[in-house]
Amino acid sequence: MRRVGVFVTVFLLSGAFLTAQYPQRPEKPAVRATGEGTVSAKPDRAQIQIGVVTEATTAQAAASQNAKQTTEVIAELRRILPAGADLQTSGYSLQPNYRSGPREAPRIAGYIASNTVRVTIDDLASVGKVIDAATATGANQIRGIHFMVKDEQALRAQALRAAVAQARRNAEAMASGLGLKLGQILSVEEAAPVVVPRFERAVALAAAADTTTIEPGTIDVRAQVTITVELVP
């Protein structure tokens, strides 16, 4: 038993001696800086979600009426849409409409059918015309207008370059305050780019002409970059 105790003691001392003889190398001093970049542009494409919702006492009647109205809406849209526009169904549902009273369990009072078509156009001047044509022929919901740019990747690249430049300037300012200089870049981290539409004016109804007017505004693409740079004397 004593021999085992002596062996363990010697082993631990040997380990301590090796650790002291080979110390860990200290990490290089570094600075971490974040930069942001924003690029604005006018949108050149729009997507419009147009819905037809019908209600009837039976599922068949609700679906039949919905099909009739949707067919009329699509026919009119195809007639007026400019060249290059795209039209496709983006959603359909048929579900019970439940009703209940104060002392009454929920019961099916009818059925609701909903059909949504998505229109994609590059002629933004036609957005209001598309909405008016759809509502005049049976559409009763405009579920949203989404403005975008066709070459969004180019805007993201510009925003990233601006973010990297700002991060570098911030790193240089911190290094200068410490009396040091920047060395090699150790890491670069990118946050997910953010696309933010800025509406100058929302959908509005012009009373004089009785037509829907749309002002798309601008789109901001924002990027954020964080860099870690080595500090040198």
C-alpha positions as CSV (number, residue, x, y, z in Angstrom):
1,M,0.0,0.0,0.0
2,R,2.8,2.5,0.7
3,R,4.4,1.8,-2.6
4,V,1.2,2.8,-4.4
5,G,1.0,6.0,-2.5
6,V,4.5,6.9,-3.3
7,F,4.0,6.1,-7.0
8,V,1.0,8.4,-7.2
9,T,2.8,11.3,-5.5
10,V,5.7,11.0,-7.9
11,F,3.4,10.9,-10.9
12,L,1.6,14.1,-9.9
13,L,4.8,15.9,-9.2
14,S,6.1,14.9,-12.6
15,G,3.0,16.2,-14.2
16,A,3.3,19.5,-12.5
17,F,7.0,19.7,-13.5
18,L,6.1,19.1,-17.2
19,T,3.4,21.7,-17.1
20,A,5.7,24.3,-15.6
21,Q,8.4,23.5,-18.1
22,Y,6.1,23.9,-21.2
23,P,3.7,26.8,-20.5
24,Q,0.8,27.5,-22.9
25,R,1.5,30.2,-25.5
26,P,-0.5,33.4,-24.9
27,E,-3.1,34.3,-27.5
28,K,-2.3,37.1,-29.8
29,P,-4.0,40.5,-28.9
30,A,-6.9,41.2,-31.3
31,V,-9.8,43.7,-31.7
32,R,-13.4,42.9,-32.7
33,A,-15.4,45.4,-34.7
34,T,-18.8,45.6,-36.3
35,G,-19.9,47.5,-39.4
36,E,-23.2,48.2,-41.1
37,G,-24.0,49.0,-44.7
38,T,-27.3,50.1,-46.3
39,V,-28.1,50.5,-50.0
40,S,-31.3,52.0,-51.2
41,A,-33.0,51.4,-54.6
42,K,-36.2,51.8,-56.4
43,P,-38.2,48.5,-56.8
44,D,-38.7,47.2,-60.3
45,R,-41.0,44.2,-59.6
46,A,-44.2,43.8,-57.6
47,Q,-46.2,40.8,-56.4
48,I,-49.9,41.2,-55.7
49,Q,-51.9,38.6,-53.7
50,I,-55.6,38.7,-54.9
51,G,-58.2,36.6,-53.1
52,V,-61.8,35.4,-53.9
53,V,-63.8,34.4,-50.8
54,T,-67.3,32.9,-51.1
55,E,-69.7,31.5,-48.5
56,A,-72.7,29.2,-48.9
57,T,-74.7,26.7,-46.9
58,T,-73.1,23.7,-48.5
59,A,-69.5,23.0,-49.4
60,Q,-70.4,22.3,-53.1
61,A,-72.2,25.6,-53.4
62,A,-69.3,27.6,-51.8
63,A,-66.8,25.9,-54.1
64,S,-68.9,26.3,-57.2
65,Q,-69.5,30.0,-56.6
66,N,-65.8,30.5,-55.8
67,A,-64.7,28.7,-59.0
68,K,-67.0,30.9,-61.1
69,Q,-65.8,34.2,-59.6
70,T,-62.1,33.2,-59.7
71,T,-62.4,32.2,-63.4
72,E,-63.8,35.6,-64.2
73,V,-61.1,37.4,-62.3
74,I,-58.3,35.3,-63.9
75,A,-59.8,35.9,-67.4
76,E,-59.8,39.6,-66.9
77,L,-56.3,39.7,-65.4
78,R,-54.9,37.8,-68.4
79,R,-56.6,40.3,-70.7
80,I,-55.0,43.4,-69.1
81,L,-51.7,42.1,-67.8
82,P,-48.6,43.5,-69.5
83,A,-46.2,41.3,-71.4
84,G,-43.9,39.3,-69.1
85,A,-46.4,39.2,-66.2
86,D,-46.9,35.9,-64.3
87,L,-50.1,34.7,-62.8
88,Q,-50.5,31.6,-60.7
89,T,-52.6,30.1,-57.9
90,S,-50.9,30.5,-54.5
91,G,-53.5,29.1,-52.1
92,Y,-56.9,27.4,-51.9
93,S,-59.1,26.4,-48.9
94,L,-62.6,25.1,-48.3
95,Q,-63.6,24.9,-44.6
96,P,-66.7,24.9,-42.4
97,N,-68.0,28.1,-40.9
98,Y,-68.8,27.4,-37.3
99,R,-71.3,29.5,-35.3
100,S,-72.5,29.2,-31.7
101,G,-74.8,31.0,-29.2
102,P,-74.5,31.7,-25.5
103,R,-75.8,28.3,-24.6
104,E,-75.3,26.5,-27.8
105,A,-72.5,24.2,-28.9
106,P,-70.6,25.2,-32.1
107,R,-72.4,24.0,-35.2
108,I,-71.7,24.2,-39.0
109,A,-73.7,27.1,-40.4
110,G,-72.1,27.0,-43.8
111,Y,-68.9,26.7,-45.7
112,I,-66.2,29.2,-46.8
113,A,-64.1,28.8,-50.0
114,S,-61.0,30.9,-50.6
115,N,-58.8,31.0,-53.6
116,T,-55.7,33.2,-53.9
117,V,-53.8,34.1,-57.1
118,R,-50.4,35.8,-57.2
119,V,-49.7,38.3,-59.9
120,T,-46.0,39.2,-60.6
121,I,-45.4,42.2,-62.8
122,D,-42.4,44.4,-63.7
123,D,-44.6,47.3,-64.8
124,L,-45.2,49.0,-61.5
125,A,-47.5,51.6,-63.1
126,S,-50.0,48.8,-63.8
127,V,-50.4,47.7,-60.1
128,G,-53.4,49.9,-59.5
129,K,-55.0,48.8,-62.7
130,V,-54.6,45.2,-61.8
131,I,-56.2,45.7,-58.4
132,D,-59.2,47.6,-59.9
133,A,-59.7,45.0,-62.6
134,A,-59.6,42.1,-60.1
135,T,-62.1,43.7,-57.6
136,A,-64.4,44.7,-60.5
137,T,-64.8,41.1,-61.6
138,G,-65.2,39.2,-58.4
139,A,-62.1,39.5,-56.2
140,N,-62.9,40.7,-52.6
141,Q,-59.6,40.5,-50.9
142,I,-56.2,42.1,-51.7
143,R,-54.0,40.2,-49.3
144,G,-50.8,42.2,-49.9
145,I,-48.5,43.9,-52.3
146,H,-44.8,43.0,-52.1
147,F,-42.3,45.3,-53.9
148,M,-38.8,43.9,-54.8
149,V,-35.8,44.4,-57.0
150,K,-35.0,41.7,-59.6
151,D,-31.2,41.9,-59.0
152,E,-31.3,41.8,-55.2
153,Q,-27.9,40.1,-55.0
154,A,-26.1,43.1,-56.5
155,L,-27.6,45.3,-53.8
156,R,-26.5,42.9,-51.1
157,A,-23.0,42.9,-52.4
158,Q,-22.9,46.7,-52.3
159,A,-24.2,46.7,-48.7
160,L,-21.7,44.0,-47.6
161,R,-18.8,46.1,-49.1
162,A,-20.0,49.1,-47.2
163,A,-20.3,47.1,-44.0
164,V,-16.8,45.7,-44.3
165,A,-15.3,49.1,-44.9
166,Q,-17.1,50.5,-41.8
167,A,-16.0,47.6,-39.6
168,R,-12.4,48.1,-40.8
169,R,-12.6,51.8,-39.9
170,N,-13.9,51.0,-36.5
171,A,-11.1,48.5,-35.9
172,E,-8.5,51.0,-37.0
173,A,-9.9,53.6,-34.6
174,M,-9.7,51.2,-31.6
175,A,-6.2,50.1,-32.5
176,S,-5.1,53.7,-32.8
177,G,-6.5,54.5,-29.4
178,L,-4.4,51.7,-28.0
179,G,-1.2,52.8,-29.8
180,L,-1.2,49.8,-32.0
181,K,-1.8,48.8,-35.7
182,L,-3.9,46.3,-37.4
183,G,-2.4,43.0,-38.5
184,Q,-4.0,40.1,-40.3
185,I,-7.7,39.5,-40.3
186,L,-8.5,36.5,-38.1
187,S,-12.2,36.1,-38.8
188,V,-15.1,37.6,-40.6
189,E,-18.8,37.0,-39.7
190,E,-21.8,38.1,-41.7
191,A,-25.3,38.6,-40.3
192,A,-28.2,37.7,-42.6
193,P,-28.9,40.6,-44.9
194,V,-32.2,42.4,-44.3
195,V,-34.5,43.8,-47.1
196,V,-36.8,46.6,-45.9
197,P,-39.4,48.2,-48.2
198,R,-40.0,51.8,-47.4
199,F,-43.4,53.0,-48.6
200,E,-43.7,56.7,-49.4
201,R,-47.5,56.2,-49.5
202,A,-49.6,53.2,-49.0
203,V,-52.5,52.0,-51.2
204,A,-54.8,54.9,-51.6
205,L,-58.1,55.5,-53.4
206,A,-58.1,58.6,-55.6
207,A,-61.6,59.9,-55.4
208,A,-61.4,62.1,-58.5
209,A,-60.4,59.3,-60.9
210,D,-61.9,56.5,-58.8
211,T,-58.8,54.4,-59.4
212,T,-56.3,52.8,-57.0
213,T,-53.0,54.6,-56.8
214,I,-49.8,52.8,-55.6
215,E,-46.6,54.5,-54.6
216,P,-43.9,51.8,-54.1
217,G,-41.3,54.0,-52.4
218,T,-37.8,52.5,-52.0
219,I,-36.2,49.3,-50.8
220,D,-33.3,49.3,-48.3
221,V,-30.9,46.3,-48.2
222,R,-28.9,46.3,-44.9
223,A,-25.9,44.1,-44.1
224,Q,-23.9,43.7,-40.9
225,V,-20.3,42.3,-40.7
226,T,-18.2,41.6,-37.7
227,I,-14.4,41.2,-38.1
228,T,-11.7,40.1,-35.7
229,V,-8.2,41.6,-36.5
230,E,-4.9,41.0,-35.0
231,L,-3.2,43.9,-33.2
232,V,0.5,44.5,-33.8
233,P,3.0,47.1,-32.4
